[in-house]
Amino acid sequence: MSINLALGRARKAARGAAWLFKGVMGENAYQTYLDHHAKTHVAEPPMTEREFWRDKTDRQDANPEGRCC
């Protein structure tokens, strides 16, 4: 196997691991929201990232079931 092929596979694996980690940690939640908003709420402007995280935190605090902390 060539070194370039091995490095390409390693990079692909690292990107996959980063994507999974971000998903588990919720880091990609705002981008997921933007993607959804662009498809379903075209006429309305999306929340800013700061507004999104404030809203998400407020909703989690109001409905704490399913969280460990």
C-alpha positions as CSV (number, residue, x, y, z in Angstrom):
1,M,0.0,0.0,0.0
2,S,1.4,3.4,-0.9
3,I,2.0,6.0,1.7
4,N,-0.4,8.4,0.1
5,L,-3.2,5.8,0.2
6,A,-2.5,5.2,3.8
7,L,-2.5,8.9,4.7
8,G,-5.7,9.4,2.8
9,R,-7.4,6.6,4.7
10,A,-6.0,8.0,8.0
11,R,-7.4,11.5,7.2
12,K,-10.8,10.0,6.3
13,A,-10.9,8.1,9.5
14,A,-9.9,11.2,11.5
15,R,-12.6,13.3,9.9
16,G,-15.2,10.6,10.6
17,A,-14.1,10.4,14.3
18,A,-14.2,14.3,14.6
19,W,-17.7,14.3,13.0
20,L,-18.9,11.6,15.5
21,F,-17.4,13.4,18.5
22,K,-19.0,16.7,17.5
23,G,-22.3,15.0,17.1
24,V,-22.1,13.3,20.5
25,M,-21.0,16.6,22.2
26,G,-23.7,18.6,20.3
27,E,-21.2,21.0,18.7
28,N,-22.8,20.6,15.3
29,A,-26.3,21.4,16.6
30,Y,-26.3,25.0,15.3
31,Q,-25.3,23.9,11.8
32,T,-28.0,21.2,11.9
33,Y,-30.5,23.9,12.9
34,L,-29.4,26.1,10.1
35,D,-29.7,23.3,7.6
36,H,-33.2,22.5,8.8
37,H,-34.2,26.1,8.9
38,A,-33.1,26.7,5.3
39,K,-35.3,23.8,4.2
40,T,-38.5,24.5,6.2
41,H,-38.6,28.2,7.2
42,V,-37.4,30.0,4.1
43,A,-39.3,33.2,4.8
44,E,-38.0,33.7,8.3
45,P,-34.4,34.7,9.2
46,P,-32.7,32.1,11.4
47,M,-31.7,32.7,15.0
48,T,-28.1,33.9,15.5
49,E,-25.8,31.3,17.0
50,R,-26.0,33.1,20.4
51,E,-29.8,33.1,20.3
52,F,-29.8,29.4,19.3
53,W,-27.7,28.3,22.2
54,R,-29.7,30.4,24.7
55,D,-33.0,28.9,23.4
56,K,-31.6,25.4,23.5
57,T,-30.3,25.9,27.1
58,D,-33.6,27.4,28.2
59,R,-35.6,24.5,26.6
60,Q,-33.3,21.9,28.3
61,D,-33.7,23.7,31.7
62,A,-37.5,23.7,31.3
63,N,-37.6,20.0,30.3
64,P,-34.8,18.3,32.1
65,E,-35.9,14.7,31.5
66,G,-33.4,12.6,29.6
67,R,-30.3,14.5,30.8
68,C,-27.8,13.2,33.3
69,C,-27.0,16.5,34.9
